[in-house]
Structure formats: structure tokens, C-alpha cells
């Protein structure tokens, strides 16, 4: 009996096309899930940073009896070693999120976080983080 031995070293064009189609379908299925996770992560990051900024405002209030702009808190010797310099401006863009707080010293404040999709969250002296439209 005569055996023919073919040595194959790669994929045929048809096999490659089928593999690409399968990968394309998997990506198409996974994208909506990845987008949802990314949005949740952005919201979570914004809330976490609002909590951080709120704690700085509370610490400043304990020292001076008033709330202050981020730029002033950044210069405070008792706080600046723990201050995240990404917030040294009174309006800061961090990870694509716009954070804004009080523009002058005052007895009350609201800090806003505006996400890239236009939604907003806020925190005030009560410490409650919530959507800005509530």
C-alpha cells in the first residue's frame, strides 16, 4: 500500500477566515459587557474621589471652622502631605472626570464630579454622595 504523507505547515485561507469570524462574534458578544463594567468603574472612581475630597474638606473645617477651595487645602501644611496633587486646582480633570468644589472659603460646600457621559455626582458637608440631580 502506498502512503502519501503531506506535511502541512499552516492554516488554509478558509480555516483562517473561520477563526477570524469566531473571534469577531466573541468580541461582538463581549463589548456590551465591557462597556457596562467600564461605566461602573468610572462611577465607582468618581464616588471614591468625592469621599476623599470630602474628608479633606472636613479636616480643613476642623482646623479653621470653614470649608476651602482645593487650591487652599493643597497649601495647608497639616494636610498637604496627604493631598493628591491632581486636585490642586479648584476645578480639576482627573481620569476624564471633572471635579469642582468651593471657590472661596465658606460655611457650606458642594463638590461635584462630572463624568465623561455628562452625568454628575455630588457630596456636601453631610458626607452623602449622590447623583447631582437629586
Kinemage of the C-alpha trace (Angstrom):
@kinemage 1
@onewidth
@group {chain A} dominant
@subgroup {mainchain}
@vectorlist {calphas} color= white
{ca unk a 1} P 0.000 0.000 0.000
{ca unk a 2} L 1.305 3.421 -0.971
{ca unk a 3} L 1.038 6.132 1.675
{ca unk a 4} L 1.190 9.755 0.721
{ca unk a 5} L 2.479 11.907 3.532
{ca unk a 6} L 1.602 15.577 3.301
{ca unk a 7} L 3.385 17.931 5.543
{ca unk a 8} L 1.164 20.855 6.427
{ca unk a 9} L 2.786 23.898 7.951
{ca unk a 10} L -0.028 26.415 8.318
{ca unk a 11} L -3.674 27.210 8.028
{ca unk a 12} L -5.610 27.353 4.843
{ca unk a 13} L -7.334 30.576 3.928
{ca unk a 14} L -10.711 29.035 4.751
{ca unk a 15} L -9.572 27.927 8.218
{ca unk a 16} L -8.181 31.382 8.905
{ca unk a 17} L -11.429 33.042 7.796
{ca unk a 18} L -13.470 30.779 10.083
{ca unk a 19} L -11.213 31.564 13.045
{ca unk a 20} L -11.486 35.308 12.413
{ca unk a 21} L -15.269 35.042 12.170
{ca unk a 22} L -15.433 33.204 15.510
{ca unk a 23} L -13.196 35.782 17.203
{ca unk a 24} L -15.321 38.578 15.720
{ca unk a 25} L -18.526 37.073 17.085
{ca unk a 26} L -16.959 36.665 20.547
{ca unk a 27} L -15.835 40.298 20.562
{ca unk a 28} L -19.284 41.414 19.427
{ca unk a 29} L -20.833 39.476 22.333
{ca unk a 30} L -18.314 40.772 24.919
{ca unk a 31} L -18.326 44.515 24.080
{ca unk a 32} L -21.604 45.473 25.797
{ca unk a 33} L -20.455 43.764 28.980
{ca unk a 34} L -17.099 45.545 28.893
{ca unk a 35} L -18.794 48.934 28.395
{ca unk a 36} L -21.055 48.372 31.402
{ca unk a 37} L -18.051 47.419 33.545
{ca unk a 38} L -16.154 50.498 32.385
{ca unk a 39} L -19.087 52.784 33.259
{ca unk a 40} L -19.435 51.169 36.691
{ca unk a 41} L -15.701 51.577 37.306
{ca unk a 42} L -15.838 55.268 36.336
{ca unk a 43} L -18.778 55.900 38.681
{ca unk a 44} L -17.039 53.999 41.469
{ca unk a 45} L -13.825 56.002 40.968
{ca unk a 46} L -15.756 59.302 40.988
{ca unk a 47} L -17.547 58.383 44.223
{ca unk a 48} L -14.305 57.274 45.832
{ca unk a 49} L -12.636 60.579 44.958
{ca unk a 50} L -15.650 62.563 46.197
{ca unk a 51} L -15.291 60.768 49.523
{ca unk a 52} L -11.589 61.605 49.589
{ca unk a 53} L -12.217 65.292 48.816
{ca unk a 54} L -14.991 65.384 51.411
{ca unk a 55} L -12.603 64.052 54.066
{ca unk a 56} L -10.076 66.792 53.182
{ca unk a 57} L -12.780 69.441 53.469
{ca unk a 58} L -13.826 68.047 56.861
{ca unk a 59} L -10.226 68.053 58.082
{ca unk a 60} L -9.769 71.656 56.937
{ca unk a 61} L -13.049 72.600 58.661
{ca unk a 62} L -11.821 71.021 61.904
{ca unk a 63} L -8.696 73.179 61.744
{ca unk a 64} L -10.246 76.515 60.661
{ca unk a 65} L -14.037 76.359 61.060
{ca unk a 66} L -14.661 76.919 57.355
{ca unk a 67} L -14.512 74.958 54.093
{ca unk a 68} L -11.990 75.972 51.444
{ca unk a 69} L -11.131 75.617 47.751
{ca unk a 70} L -8.938 72.662 46.810
{ca unk a 71} L -6.042 75.011 45.969
{ca unk a 72} L -6.037 76.373 49.522
{ca unk a 73} L -6.269 72.910 51.096
{ca unk a 74} L -3.303 71.792 48.956
{ca unk a 75} L -1.180 74.527 50.582
{ca unk a 76} L -2.221 73.731 54.166
{ca unk a 77} L 0.896 72.362 55.940
{ca unk a 78} L -1.075 69.961 58.154
{ca unk a 79} L -2.874 68.401 55.149
{ca unk a 80} L -0.613 68.754 52.105
{ca unk a 81} L 1.444 65.597 52.761
{ca unk a 82} L -1.750 63.546 52.215
{ca unk a 83} L -3.141 65.747 49.446
{ca unk a 84} L -3.397 64.246 45.947
{ca unk a 85} L -1.852 66.931 43.734
{ca unk a 86} L -4.158 66.016 40.850
{ca unk a 87} L -6.750 68.112 42.739
{ca unk a 88} L -4.574 71.175 43.364
{ca unk a 89} L -6.756 73.298 41.056
{ca unk a 90} L -10.213 74.374 42.165
{ca unk a 91} L -11.540 72.656 39.026
{ca unk a 92} L -9.569 69.505 38.198
{ca unk a 93} L -9.775 66.935 35.428
{ca unk a 94} L -8.753 63.531 36.811
{ca unk a 95} L -9.103 60.332 34.772
{ca unk a 96} L -11.537 62.134 32.453
{ca unk a 97} L -13.773 63.246 35.347
{ca unk a 98} L -14.185 66.947 36.138
{ca unk a 99} L -14.108 67.691 39.878
{ca unk a 100} L -15.119 71.103 41.181
{ca unk a 101} L -15.570 72.370 44.703
{ca unk a 102} L -15.937 75.603 46.624
{ca unk a 103} L -14.325 78.632 45.003
{ca unk a 104} L -13.873 80.535 48.274
{ca unk a 105} L -13.908 79.854 51.994
{ca unk a 106} L -17.453 79.324 53.228
{ca unk a 107} L -19.581 77.560 55.850
{ca unk a 108} L -21.223 75.143 53.384
{ca unk a 109} L -19.967 73.454 50.246
{ca unk a 110} L -20.821 71.111 47.413
{ca unk a 111} L -18.219 69.170 45.448
{ca unk a 112} L -19.255 67.949 42.005
{ca unk a 113} L -17.883 65.157 39.839
{ca unk a 114} L -18.940 65.362 36.187
{ca unk a 115} L -18.389 62.111 34.310
{ca unk a 116} L -17.477 61.921 30.603
{ca unk a 117} L -21.053 60.865 29.749
{ca unk a 118} L -22.397 64.100 31.303
{ca unk a 119} L -23.838 62.567 34.480
{ca unk a 120} L -22.931 64.271 37.747
{ca unk a 121} L -22.471 63.217 41.347
{ca unk a 122} L -22.073 65.444 44.372
{ca unk a 123} L -21.120 65.454 48.024
{ca unk a 124} L -21.676 68.184 50.580
{ca unk a 125} L -20.811 68.727 54.249
{ca unk a 126} L -23.229 65.928 55.217
{ca unk a 127} L -20.876 63.436 53.516
{ca unk a 128} L -23.652 61.829 51.460
{ca unk a 129} L -22.570 61.067 47.885
{ca unk a 130} L -25.485 61.103 45.460
{ca unk a 131} L -26.436 61.951 41.878
{ca unk a 132} L -26.378 65.722 41.353
{ca unk a 133} L -29.966 65.792 40.071
{ca unk a 134} L -31.341 64.600 43.432
